[in-house]
């Protein structure tokens, strides 16, 4: 089977550090899906406006292959401290036999009469320029299972940090982005194995780099600066 991108998504994340680990965790995080010329046709999205949410199938296009085989049978989920191994098919790790991701996002608006056709979505967890391979409507009666078992993720679902953001630093962030930045930081961008209260981390977002420390359950923003251009 040969597949090709139908679209690319534009977001405020040029790097993966700081991205929400799952879609929907930061509802304010926006994305713009822009269709390629081949698939930019208003009829292709006819009826999609009736749905509140959509599934995106996409590629982990920056994932580094873990070994010469191109995949590993087991991976270390970062939320489990980076030391516990689980099977690759029991994870959502980017290091997979086929580097395919999936996200459920909220459908905000469709620009079907423009060229190219565009879709605005929220609650994204994708880097800028991520290739999109398919879009499907989210159907609650089929896609929602209220009593589903969350497995080992149950122990990490409630991990939220308290964010201390000095007013002078927060004012350096555009007003419309402040709540989004706070929600991103609350999700704890660090790898699960990182626990050095003296280390300063940097999260690049929307052209800015937000530098912070974490001590216990408290994240303190130390500096806000212009993000350096990515060399990747």
GROMACS elastic network, one bead per residue, 0.5 to 0.9 nm:
[ bonds ]
;  ai    aj funct       b0    kb
    3   133     6  0.73392   500
    4   131     6  0.86381   500
    4   132     6  0.85809   500
    4   133     6  0.63952   500
    5     8     6  0.72549   500
    5    35     6  0.86523   500
    5    36     6  0.76569   500
    5    58     6  0.82197   500
    5    59     6  0.89072   500
    5   131     6  0.55429   500
    5   132     6  0.53405   500
    5   134     6  0.77880   500
    6    34     6  0.86455   500
    6    35     6  0.58259   500
    6    36     6  0.57218   500
    6    37     6  0.85977   500
    6    38     6  0.75747   500
    6    39     6  0.58532   500
    6    40     6  0.82622   500
    6   131     6  0.76520   500
    6   132     6  0.59145   500
    6   133     6  0.54192   500
    6   134     6  0.67362   500
    6   135     6  0.88870   500
    7    33     6  0.63685   500
    7    34     6  0.53248   500
    7    36     6  0.51092   500
    7    37     6  0.87819   500
    7    39     6  0.77144   500
    7    40     6  0.84672   500
    7   118     6  0.89656   500
    7   130     6  0.86176   500
    7   131     6  0.61461   500
    7   132     6  0.50715   500
    7   133     6  0.69975   500
    7   134     6  0.83583   500
    8    32     6  0.82652   500
    8    33     6  0.56998   500
    8    34     6  0.54932   500
    8    35     6  0.65258   500
    8    36     6  0.75326   500
    8    58     6  0.90000   500
    8   128     6  0.81725   500
    8   129     6  0.53762   500
    8   130     6  0.55414   500
    8   132     6  0.54269   500
    8   133     6  0.87136   500
    9    31     6  0.62854   500
    9    32     6  0.53961   500
    9    34     6  0.61484   500
    9    35     6  0.86712   500
    9   126     6  0.77911   500
    9   127     6  0.78543   500
    9   128     6  0.61117   500
    9   129     6  0.52611   500
    9   130     6  0.55625   500
    9   131     6  0.67747   500
    9   132     6  0.70196   500
   10    13     6  0.84934   500
   10    30     6  0.87323   500
   10    31     6  0.55431   500
   10    32     6  0.50709   500
   10    33     6  0.63595   500
   10    34     6  0.76951   500
   10   126     6  0.85983   500
   10   127     6  0.75271   500
   10   129     6  0.54765   500
   10   130     6  0.75233   500
   11    14     6  0.77897   500
   11    29     6  0.82158   500
   11    30     6  0.65877   500
   11    32     6  0.67596   500
   11   124     6  0.83151   500
   11   126     6  0.71924   500
   11   127     6  0.61716   500
   11   129     6  0.75680   500
   11   130     6  0.89264   500
   11   206     6  0.83118   500
   12    29     6  0.84362   500
   12    30     6  0.80444   500
   12    31     6  0.79028   500
   12   127     6  0.75282   500
   12   128     6  0.64614   500
   12   204     6  0.86473   500
   12   205     6  0.56289   500
   12   207     6  0.75757   500
   13    16     6  0.68731   500
   13    17     6  0.84290   500
   13    18     6  0.81984   500
   13    19     6  0.72336   500
   13   126     6  0.76042   500
   13   127     6  0.50975   500
   13   128     6  0.55410   500
   13   204     6  0.69003   500
   13   205     6  0.53927   500
   13   206     6  0.66596   500
   13   207     6  0.86298   500
   14    17     6  0.89731   500
   14   127     6  0.59543   500
   14   128     6  0.55118   500
   14   129     6  0.84051   500
   14   204     6  0.73278   500
   14   205     6  0.73723   500
   14   206     6  0.83638   500
   14   207     6  0.87475   500
   14   230     6  0.72765   500
   15    18     6  0.79378   500
   15    19     6  0.80482   500
   15   127     6  0.65303   500
   15   128     6  0.80225   500
   15   203     6  0.85315   500
   15   204     6  0.69573   500
   15   205     6  0.83293   500
   15   230     6  0.77456   500
   15   232     6  0.86548   500
   16    19     6  0.55197   500
   16    20     6  0.89781   500
   16    62     6  0.87492   500
   16   126     6  0.80375   500
   16   127     6  0.62929   500
   16   204     6  0.89548   500
   17    20     6  0.88452   500
   17   189     6  0.65566   500
   17   190     6  0.77979   500
   17   191     6  0.89868   500
   17   202     6  0.83970   500
   17   203     6  0.62590   500
   17   204     6  0.75624   500
   18    21     6  0.84802   500
   18   184     6  0.68473   500
   18   185     6  0.76654   500
   18   187     6  0.85328   500
   18   188     6  0.78022   500
   18   190     6  0.74540   500
   18   202     6  0.87078   500
   18   203     6  0.56960   500
   18   204     6  0.75468   500
   18   205     6  0.81534   500
   19    22     6  0.84412   500
   19   124     6  0.88145   500
   19   125     6  0.58275   500
   19   126     6  0.70685   500
   19   127     6  0.75302   500
   19   184     6  0.75033   500
   19   189     6  0.70993   500
   20    23     6  0.67432   500
   20    24     6  0.83046   500
   20    25     6  0.64199   500
   20    26     6  0.68729   500
   20   123     6  0.89733   500
   20   124     6  0.78781   500
   20   125     6  0.52783   500
   20   126     6  0.82757   500
   20   184     6  0.68198   500
   20   187     6  0.70604   500
   20   188     6  0.88678   500
   20   189     6  0.75927   500
   21    25     6  0.77788   500
   21   125     6  0.67289   500
   21   187     6  0.84906   500
   21   189     6  0.86661   500
   22    25     6  0.61773   500
   22    26     6  0.87718   500
   22   103     6  0.74184   500
   22   104     6  0.88977   500
   22   123     6  0.88904   500
   22   124     6  0.80669   500
   22   125     6  0.59879   500
   23    26     6  0.73756   500
   23    27     6  0.82526   500
   23   102     6  0.87624   500
   23   103     6  0.55816   500
   23   104     6  0.60639   500
   23   105     6  0.64559   500
   23   122     6  0.88844   500
   23   123     6  0.55650   500
   23   124     6  0.51484   500
   23   126     6  0.83150   500
   24    27     6  0.53216   500
   24    28     6  0.87741   500
   24    29     6  0.86199   500
   24   103     6  0.84744   500
   24   104     6  0.72028   500
   24   105     6  0.64751   500
   24   106     6  0.80455   500
   24   122     6  0.77830   500
   24   124     6  0.64631   500
   24   125     6  0.77235   500
   25    29     6  0.89845   500
   25   123     6  0.66049   500
   25   124     6  0.83537   500
   25   125     6  0.83743   500
   25   183     6  0.84254   500
   25   184     6  0.85329   500
   25   187     6  0.79494   500
   26    29     6  0.57201   500
   26   122     6  0.83729   500
   26   123     6  0.53967   500
   26   124     6  0.74760   500
   26   125     6  0.83182   500
   26   180     6  0.71401   500
   26   183     6  0.60718   500
   26   184     6  0.65215   500
   26   187     6  0.84014   500
   27    30     6  0.79327   500
   27   105     6  0.86734   500
   27   106     6  0.82478   500
   27   122     6  0.59104   500
   27   124     6  0.75419   500
   27   180     6  0.82473   500
   27   183     6  0.87274   500
   28   122     6  0.61117   500
   28   123     6  0.60168   500
   28   124     6  0.85293   500
   28   177     6  0.87639   500
   28   179     6  0.77608   500
   28   180     6  0.56270   500
   28   183     6  0.83066   500
   29   121     6  0.85567   500
   29   122     6  0.55012   500
   29   123     6  0.51552   500
   29   124     6  0.58536   500
   29   125     6  0.79906   500
   29   177     6  0.89691   500
   29   180     6  0.62403   500
   29   181     6  0.88994   500
   29   184     6  0.86385   500
   30   120     6  0.73047   500
   30   121     6  0.58202   500
   30   123     6  0.63477   500
   30   124     6  0.62317   500
   31   119     6  0.83263   500
   31   120     6  0.59161   500
   31   121     6  0.52760   500
   31   122     6  0.60675   500
   31   123     6  0.81485   500
   31   124     6  0.64013   500
   31   126     6  0.82842   500
   31   128     6  0.84702   500
   32   118     6  0.67327   500
   32   119     6  0.57528   500
   32   121     6  0.63180   500
   32   122     6  0.87641   500
   33   117     6  0.84116   500
   33   118     6  0.54515   500
   33   120     6  0.62959   500
   33   121     6  0.76351   500
   33   132     6  0.81982   500
   34    40     6  0.82202   500
   34   116     6  0.65452   500
   34   117     6  0.62404   500
   34   119     6  0.67466   500
   34   120     6  0.89389   500
   35    38     6  0.79330   500
   35    39     6  0.60078   500
   35    40     6  0.50982   500
   35    41     6  0.84784   500
   35   115     6  0.88572   500
   35   116     6  0.60390   500
   35   117     6  0.57150   500
   35   118     6  0.63100   500
   35   119     6  0.85447   500
   35   132     6  0.87957   500
   36    39     6  0.55616   500
   36    40     6  0.57817   500
   36   116     6  0.71556   500
   36   117     6  0.84032   500
   37    40     6  0.50781   500
   37    41     6  0.82511   500
   37   115     6  0.84344   500
   37   116     6  0.67381   500
   37   117     6  0.87801   500
   38    41     6  0.80053   500
   39    44     6  0.74878   500
   39   116     6  0.89218   500
   39   117     6  0.85148   500
   40    43     6  0.89204   500
   40    44     6  0.76743   500
   40   112     6  0.85452   500
   40   114     6  0.89489   500
   40   115     6  0.71054   500
   40   116     6  0.55156   500
   40   117     6  0.51641   500
   40   118     6  0.82758   500
   41    44     6  0.54828   500
   41    45     6  0.75111   500
   41   112     6  0.74311   500
   41   113     6  0.84889   500
   41   115     6  0.84513   500
   41   116     6  0.79827   500
   41   117     6  0.65994   500
   42    45     6  0.57177   500
   42    46     6  0.64895   500
   42   111     6  0.84717   500
   42   113     6  0.62590   500
   42   114     6  0.83263   500
   42   117     6  0.67661   500
   43    47     6  0.87140   500
   43   112     6  0.80990   500
   44    47     6  0.88504   500
   44    48     6  0.88353   500
   44   112     6  0.88769   500
   45    48     6  0.54091   500
   45    49     6  0.78106   500
   45   110     6  0.82402   500
   45   112     6  0.70926   500
   45   117     6  0.88211   500
   46    49     6  0.73596   500
   46   112     6  0.81692   500
   47    50     6  0.57782   500
   47    51     6  0.80149   500
   48    51     6  0.57874   500
   48    52     6  0.87355   500
   48    54     6  0.85357   500
   48   107     6  0.89146   500
   48   110     6  0.83813   500
   48   136     6  0.86705   500
   48   137     6  0.69576   500
   49    52     6  0.75331   500
   49   107     6  0.78398   500
   49   108     6  0.88855   500
   49   109     6  0.75793   500
   49   110     6  0.69048   500
   51    54     6  0.72883   500
   51   106     6  0.89837   500
   51   107     6  0.73428   500
   51   137     6  0.65111   500
   51   138     6  0.71674   500
   51   139     6  0.81127   500
   52   105     6  0.87806   500
   52   106     6  0.60023   500
   52   107     6  0.54137   500
   52   108     6  0.77299   500
   52   137     6  0.83759   500
   52   138     6  0.76927   500
   53   104     6  0.67261   500
   53   105     6  0.55712   500
   53   107     6  0.50236   500
   53   108     6  0.85255   500
   53   121     6  0.85609   500
   53   137     6  0.64807   500
   53   138     6  0.53297   500
   53   139     6  0.82024   500
   54   103     6  0.82156   500
   54   104     6  0.56712   500
   54   105     6  0.56214   500
   54   106     6  0.64200   500
   54   107     6  0.64225   500
   54   121     6  0.87834   500
   54   135     6  0.67232   500
   54   136     6  0.56607   500
   54   139     6  0.84252   500
   55   102     6  0.68299   500
   55   103     6  0.56160   500
   55   105     6  0.64841   500
   55   106     6  0.89543   500
   55   134     6  0.81006   500
   55   135     6  0.56195   500
   55   136     6  0.50406   500
   55   137     6  0.59792   500
   55   138     6  0.59196   500
   56   101     6  0.80393   500
   56   102     6  0.54750   500
   56   103     6  0.51647   500
   56   104     6  0.63674   500
   56   105     6  0.75605   500
   56   132     6  0.67851   500
   56   133     6  0.76123   500
   56   134     6  0.59983   500
   56   136     6  0.67396   500
   56   137     6  0.89515   500
   57   100     6  0.68220   500
   57   101     6  0.57566   500
   57   103     6  0.67897   500
   57   131     6  0.87926   500
   57   132     6  0.59846   500
   57   133     6  0.54850   500
   57   134     6  0.51058   500
   57   135     6  0.64371   500
   57   136     6  0.84075   500
   58    61     6  0.85633   500
   58    99     6  0.83584   500
   58   100     6  0.56136   500
   58   101     6  0.51005   500
   58   102     6  0.61691   500
   58   103     6  0.82226   500
   58   126     6  0.89051   500
   58   130     6  0.69818   500
   58   131     6  0.56678   500
   58   133     6  0.52771   500
   58   134     6  0.71321   500
   59    62     6  0.85341   500
   59    94     6  0.87762   500
   59    98     6  0.85780   500
   59    99     6  0.56021   500
   59   101     6  0.57474   500
   59   102     6  0.85698   500
   59   130     6  0.66453   500
   59   131     6  0.57741   500
   59   132     6  0.68024   500
   59   133     6  0.75094   500
   60    63     6  0.55268   500
   60    94     6  0.58935   500
   60    95     6  0.83725   500
   60    98     6  0.89952   500
   60    99     6  0.52280   500
   60   100     6  0.60916   500
   60   101     6  0.64357   500
   60   126     6  0.89169   500
   60   130     6  0.74401   500
   60   131     6  0.83025   500
   61    64     6  0.87890   500
   61    99     6  0.74251   500
   61   100     6  0.88590   500
   61   130     6  0.66245   500
   61   131     6  0.73330   500
   62    94     6  0.89488   500
   62   130     6  0.87910   500
   62   232     6  0.88828   500
   63    66     6  0.87969   500
   63    94     6  0.60752   500
   63    95     6  0.66226   500
   63    99     6  0.76855   500
   64    67     6  0.87952   500
   64    70     6  0.88112   500
   64    94     6  0.84983   500
   64    95     6  0.72894   500
   65    68     6  0.74273   500
   65    69     6  0.81660   500
   65    70     6  0.51480   500
   65    71     6  0.63229   500
   65    72     6  0.87162   500
   65    94     6  0.89020   500
   65    95     6  0.61965   500
   65    96     6  0.82759   500
   66    69     6  0.80249   500
   66    70     6  0.63618   500
   66    71     6  0.59638   500
   66    72     6  0.65932   500
   66    95     6  0.65587   500
   67    70     6  0.55624   500
   67    71     6  0.63456   500
   67    72     6  0.70925   500
   68    71     6  0.77104   500
   69    72     6  0.74464   500
   69    97     6  0.88891   500
   70    95     6  0.79740   500
   70    96     6  0.77203   500
   70    97     6  0.66200   500
   70    98     6  0.89536   500
   71    74     6  0.87939   500
   71    88     6  0.86890   500
   71    95     6  0.59487   500
   71    96     6  0.53502   500
   71    97     6  0.52354   500
   71    98     6  0.84407   500
   72    75     6  0.68047   500
   72    87     6  0.86353   500
   72    88     6  0.70303   500
   72    95     6  0.71789   500
   72    96     6  0.71369   500
   72    97     6  0.79334   500
   73    86     6  0.84870   500
   73    87     6  0.58366   500
   73    88     6  0.55366   500
   73    89     6  0.81555   500
   73    96     6  0.85259   500
   74    85     6  0.59259   500
   74    86     6  0.53232   500
   74    89     6  0.82899   500
   74    90     6  0.88058   500
   74    91     6  0.89289   500
   75    82     6  0.87180   500
   75    84     6  0.81833   500
   75    85     6  0.53452   500
   75    86     6  0.56776   500
   75    87     6  0.62631   500
   75    88     6  0.56226   500
   75    91     6  0.76780   500
   75    93     6  0.71465   500
   75    95     6  0.78248   500
   76    79     6  0.86436   500
   76    80     6  0.74001   500
   76    81     6  0.79454   500
   76    83     6  0.59713   500
   76    84     6  0.56324   500
   76    86     6  0.65036   500
   76    87     6  0.87969   500
   76    88     6  0.87814   500
   76    91     6  0.87987   500
   76    93     6  0.82963   500
   77    80     6  0.55530   500
   77    81     6  0.72276   500
   77    82     6  0.57105   500
   77    83     6  0.79824   500
   77    84     6  0.72000   500
   77    85     6  0.71833   500
   77    86     6  0.75843   500
   77    91     6  0.71675   500
   77    92     6  0.82505   500
   77    93     6  0.70107   500
   77   192     6  0.81388   500
   78    81     6  0.53404   500
   78    83     6  0.80988   500
   78    84     6  0.88024   500
   78   190     6  0.87040   500
   78   191     6  0.53131   500
   78   193     6  0.67736   500
   79    82     6  0.69278   500
   79   153     6  0.82915   500
   79   156     6  0.65749   500
   79   191     6  0.68668   500
   79   193     6  0.77843   500
   80    83     6  0.69592   500
   80    84     6  0.61708   500
   80    85     6  0.86877   500
   80   152     6  0.85573   500
   80   153     6  0.85872   500
   80   155     6  0.87058   500
   80   156     6  0.78060   500
   80   192     6  0.61082   500
   80   193     6  0.77507   500
   81    84     6  0.68965   500
   81   191     6  0.73620   500
   81   194     6  0.78000   500
   82    85     6  0.78941   500
   82   191     6  0.74928   500
   82   192     6  0.60690   500
   82   193     6  0.54073   500
   82   194     6  0.89582   500
   83   193     6  0.76750   500
   85    88     6  0.88604   500
   86    89     6  0.82713   500
   86    90     6  0.63551   500
   86    91     6  0.71022   500
   87    90     6  0.50879   500
   87    91     6  0.67334   500
   88    91     6  0.52878   500
   88    92     6  0.74554   500
   88    93     6  0.68514   500
   88    95     6  0.77674   500
   88    96     6  0.67061   500
   88    97     6  0.89271   500
   89    92     6  0.74770   500
   89    93     6  0.86059   500
   89    96     6  0.81669   500
   90    93     6  0.89279   500
   91    94     6  0.89635   500
   92    95     6  0.85565   500
   92    96     6  0.85984   500
   92   101     6  0.76922   500
   93    96     6  0.68206   500
   93    99     6  0.89639   500
   93   101     6  0.88202   500
   94    98     6  0.88257   500
   94    99     6  0.59999   500
   94   100     6  0.75665   500
   94   101     6  0.74160   500
   95    98     6  0.81180   500
   95    99     6  0.65798   500
   96    99     6  0.53089   500
   96   100     6  0.77001   500
   97   100     6  0.87572   500
  100   133     6  0.89958   500
  103   124     6  0.73972   500
  103   125     6  0.73908   500
  103   126     6  0.85522   500
  104   123     6  0.80578   500
  104   124     6  0.79326   500
  104   138     6  0.73989   500
  105   121     6  0.62174   500
  105   122     6  0.58414   500
  105   123     6  0.54033   500
  105   124     6  0.59661   500
  105   125     6  0.87964   500
  105   138     6  0.88430   500
  106   120     6  0.86708   500
  106   121     6  0.53900   500
  106   122     6  0.51459   500
  106   123     6  0.63372   500
  106   124     6  0.82915   500
  107   110     6  0.79319   500
  107   119     6  0.75409   500
  107   120     6  0.64941   500
  107   122     6  0.67782   500
  108   119     6  0.75721   500
  108   120     6  0.53497   500
  108   121     6  0.51129   500
  108   122     6  0.68229   500
  109   118     6  0.84397   500
  109   119     6  0.58310   500
  109   120     6  0.51152   500
  109   121     6  0.71164   500
  110   113     6  0.87540   500
  110   117     6  0.77688   500
  110   118     6  0.60324   500
  110   120     6  0.63568   500
  110   121     6  0.89530   500
  111   114     6  0.57594   500
  111   115     6  0.85938   500
  111   116     6  0.85542   500
  111   117     6  0.57019   500
  111   118     6  0.50786   500
  111   119     6  0.61139   500
  111   120     6  0.82334   500
  112   115     6  0.80814   500
  112   116     6  0.82886   500
  112   117     6  0.51196   500
  112   118     6  0.66708   500
  112   119     6  0.80809   500
  113   116     6  0.83987   500
  113   117     6  0.67329   500
  113   118     6  0.89680   500
  114   117     6  0.52940   500
  114   118     6  0.73784   500
  115   118     6  0.79661   500
  121   124     6  0.71832   500
  124   127     6  0.88839   500
  126   129     6  0.85157   500
  126   130     6  0.65652   500
  127   130     6  0.57404   500
  129   132     6  0.89720   500
  132   135     6  0.77570   500
  138   142     6  0.83928   500
  138   143     6  0.66670   500
  138   144     6  0.89843   500
  139   142     6  0.56074   500
  139   143     6  0.55838   500
  139   144     6  0.77527   500
  140   143     6  0.50768   500
  140   144     6  0.50986   500
  140   145     6  0.85248   500
  141   144     6  0.61111   500
  141   145     6  0.81922   500
  142   145     6  0.77476   500
  144   148     6  0.87507   500
  145   148     6  0.54950   500
  146   149     6  0.89507   500
  149   154     6  0.84960   500
  150   153     6  0.56898   500
  150   154     6  0.55368   500
  151   154     6  0.60951   500
  151   155     6  0.86708   500
  152   155     6  0.62541   500
  152   156     6  0.79134   500
  153   156     6  0.53797   500
  153   157     6  0.62535   500
  154   157     6  0.55121   500
  154   158     6  0.80698   500
  155   158     6  0.73265   500
  155   159     6  0.82252   500
  156   159     6  0.54767   500
  157   160     6  0.83910   500
  159   186     6  0.85481   500
  159   187     6  0.70623   500
  159   188     6  0.78928   500
  159   217     6  0.87828   500
  160   185     6  0.87262   500
  160   186     6  0.52540   500
  160   187     6  0.53368   500
  160   188     6  0.67916   500
  160   217     6  0.76988   500
  161   185     6  0.74349   500
  161   187     6  0.65163   500
  161   188     6  0.63325   500
  161   214     6  0.86959   500
  161   216     6  0.86331   500
  161   217     6  0.51091   500
  161   218     6  0.55920   500
  161   219     6  0.63303   500
  162   185     6  0.86198   500
  162   186     6  0.62563   500
  162   217     6  0.62221   500
  162   219     6  0.60003   500
  162   220     6  0.84415   500
  163   182     6  0.69400   500
  163   183     6  0.88611   500
  163   185     6  0.68608   500
  163   186     6  0.61807   500
  163   217     6  0.87900   500
  163   218     6  0.60087   500
  163   220     6  0.59702   500
  163   221     6  0.76378   500
  164   218     6  0.71725   500
  164   219     6  0.60311   500
  164   221     6  0.63225   500
  165   168     6  0.85122   500
  165   169     6  0.69166   500
  165   170     6  0.62051   500
  165   182     6  0.83035   500
  165   219     6  0.84367   500
  165   220     6  0.61885   500
  165   221     6  0.53158   500
  165   222     6  0.81352   500
  166   169     6  0.54883   500
  166   170     6  0.62506   500
  166   171     6  0.87946   500
  166   220     6  0.82648   500
  166   221     6  0.70756   500
  166   222     6  0.82060   500
  167   170     6  0.50302   500
  167   171     6  0.61544   500
  167   172     6  0.89288   500
  168   171     6  0.54060   500
  168   172     6  0.70867   500
  169   172     6  0.54386   500
  169   173     6  0.75150   500
  169   221     6  0.78500   500
  169   222     6  0.79820   500
  169   223     6  0.66016   500
  169   224     6  0.61504   500
  170   173     6  0.55663   500
  170   174     6  0.85035   500
  170   175     6  0.88051   500
  170   178     6  0.70786   500
  170   221     6  0.88041   500
  170   224     6  0.79876   500
  171   174     6  0.71473   500
  171   175     6  0.75517   500
  171   178     6  0.84332   500
  172   175     6  0.87165   500
  172   224     6  0.69172   500
  172   225     6  0.84118   500
  173   176     6  0.83195   500
  173   177     6  0.65880   500
  173   178     6  0.61118   500
  173   181     6  0.85939   500
  173   208     6  0.80094   500
  173   224     6  0.79253   500
  174   177     6  0.54373   500
  174   178     6  0.64787   500
  175   178     6  0.54952   500
  175   179     6  0.81363   500
  176   179     6  0.73161   500
  176   180     6  0.80486   500
  177   180     6  0.52699   500
  177   181     6  0.61845   500
  177   182     6  0.87556   500
  177   206     6  0.83989   500
  178   181     6  0.51850   500
  178   182     6  0.62847   500
  178   183     6  0.87126   500
  179   182     6  0.51463   500
  179   183     6  0.62544   500
  179   184     6  0.86770   500
  180   183     6  0.51748   500
  180   184     6  0.62083   500
  180   185     6  0.87118   500
  181   184     6  0.50878   500
  181   185     6  0.62374   500
  181   186     6  0.86100   500
  181   205     6  0.80802   500
  181   210     6  0.87687   500
  182   185     6  0.51858   500
  182   186     6  0.61310   500
  182   187     6  0.88419   500
  183   186     6  0.50371   500
  183   187     6  0.65725   500
  184   187     6  0.54245   500
  184   188     6  0.72596   500
  184   189     6  0.73145   500
  185   188     6  0.53786   500
  185   189     6  0.63520   500
  185   203     6  0.88148   500
  185   219     6  0.75298   500
  186   189     6  0.81398   500
  186   219     6  0.77885   500
  187   190     6  0.89292   500
  188   191     6  0.82392   500
  188   192     6  0.88315   500
  188   214     6  0.86715   500
  188   219     6  0.80427   500
  189   192     6  0.88757   500
  189   201     6  0.88756   500
  189   203     6  0.77516   500
  190   193     6  0.80631   500
  190   194     6  0.62850   500
  190   195     6  0.86109   500
  190   201     6  0.78236   500
  191   194     6  0.55097   500
  191   195     6  0.88318   500
  192   195     6  0.79394   500
  195   198     6  0.89708   500
  195   199     6  0.84895   500
  195   214     6  0.77320   500
  195   215     6  0.78796   500
  195   216     6  0.82386   500
  196   199     6  0.54909   500
  196   200     6  0.87824   500
  196   213     6  0.84390   500
  196   214     6  0.75190   500
  196   215     6  0.76169   500
  197   200     6  0.81797   500
  197   213     6  0.61997   500
  197   214     6  0.53352   500
  197   216     6  0.76873   500
  198   213     6  0.66577   500
  198   214     6  0.78416   500
  198   215     6  0.80744   500
  199   212     6  0.83320   500
  199   213     6  0.61582   500
  199   214     6  0.79385   500
  200   211     6  0.63299   500
  200   212     6  0.54281   500
  200   213     6  0.50681   500
  200   214     6  0.81838   500
  200   222     6  0.81409   500
  201   210     6  0.81338   500
  201   211     6  0.53876   500
  201   212     6  0.53799   500
  201   213     6  0.64086   500
  201   214     6  0.87636   500
  202   209     6  0.59536   500
  202   210     6  0.54851   500
  202   212     6  0.65131   500
  203   208     6  0.80890   500
  203   209     6  0.53499   500
  203   210     6  0.51579   500
  203   211     6  0.63770   500
  203   212     6  0.83318   500
  203   227     6  0.87567   500
  204   207     6  0.67771   500
  204   208     6  0.55678   500
  204   210     6  0.63702   500
  204   211     6  0.87304   500
  204   226     6  0.86712   500
  204   227     6  0.59183   500
  204   228     6  0.83235   500
  205   208     6  0.53039   500
  205   209     6  0.62036   500
  205   210     6  0.76001   500
  205   227     6  0.76842   500
  206   209     6  0.83282   500
  206   227     6  0.83625   500
  207   225     6  0.87994   500
  207   226     6  0.61276   500
  207   227     6  0.52721   500
  207   228     6  0.81518   500
  207   229     6  0.88229   500
  208   224     6  0.67968   500
  208   225     6  0.56388   500
  208   228     6  0.82040   500
  209   223     6  0.80738   500
  209   224     6  0.57584   500
  209   225     6  0.52277   500
  209   226     6  0.57764   500
  209   228     6  0.78454   500
  210   221     6  0.70279   500
  210   222     6  0.77637   500
  210   223     6  0.60573   500
  210   225     6  0.66831   500
  210   226     6  0.87347   500
  210   227     6  0.84135   500
  211   220     6  0.86892   500
  211   221     6  0.59138   500
  211   222     6  0.55306   500
  211   223     6  0.50986   500
  211   224     6  0.62589   500
  211   225     6  0.81759   500
  212   219     6  0.66850   500
  212   220     6  0.54744   500
  212   222     6  0.50218   500
  212   223     6  0.69758   500
  213   218     6  0.83737   500
  213   219     6  0.57203   500
  213   220     6  0.53856   500
  213   221     6  0.65806   500
  213   222     6  0.71098   500
  214   217     6  0.70531   500
  214   218     6  0.56699   500
  214   220     6  0.62959   500
  214   221     6  0.88422   500
  215   218     6  0.54342   500
  215   219     6  0.65152   500
  215   220     6  0.81910   500
  216   219     6  0.81352   500
  221   224     6  0.79314   500
  224   227     6  0.88909   500
  225   228     6  0.89185   500
  227   230     6  0.85694   500
  228   231     6  0.89911   500
